[in-house]
Amino acid sequence: MKRKVSSMMSRDVCIAGMDDTLAAVEKRLTDRRLSWVPVLEDSGAILGVISAADLLRFHAGGGNAETVRAWQMCTYRPICVDQEADLGEVARTMVDRGIHHVVVTEAGAVVGVLSALDFVREFVAADASVAARA
């Protein structure tokens, strides 16, 4: 039986608004110990994503996080998948495209997120389960 994305996605989604400052986005990531966040338009449409790596590059370039808005910084048109999508196919897409995060949707609305770290956590849990039975 094929697994669905909904079986592994994180449902507790932290969102950034397009007009949020990068300083506010960065604080949210730090406070929640996250490595990325989807950026939404005022209408709720998915605009892009901002990752911790994006913020590191921004700071390395000497930008002012208090004056730059999320819409100016985000990576546009992120990969979005339906929560009913096949987990294996999504994993292959992530590997093929070299991406670490996907936004999970239902009827166009964000309902979750999935990252490469979610796959690692699943592997570690399965490995621990096998070791416990041995």
GITA-V106855 format. One line per field, one symbol per residue. phi: phi as a letter, one per 20 degrees, with the letter a starting at -180 (. if undefined). psi: psi as a letter, one per 30 degrees, with the letter a starting at -180 (. if undefined). burial: + if it has 24 or more other C-alpha atoms within 12 Angstrom, else -. Layout:
# GITA-V106855
phi = ???
psi = ???
burial = ???
This chain:
# GITA-V106855
phi = .feeggfcfeeeeeddefeffffffffgfffelddabfddfgfnffeaccdffffffgffenfdffdeegffdfeflffdcffeffgfffffffffemddbcedcblnefcacccgffffgfffffffffffef
psi = kkkleffflkfjkkkklfgkleeeeeeeeeefhlflkkkklfffkjealkleeeeeeeeffgljfffklefffljlilkklkfflkeeeeeeeeeefhlfkkkklkhfkkfllkleeeeeeeeeeeeeeeeff.
burial = ----++-+++--++++++++++++++-++----++++++++---++++++++-++---------+--++++++++--++++++++-+--++--+----+++++++---++++++++-++---------------
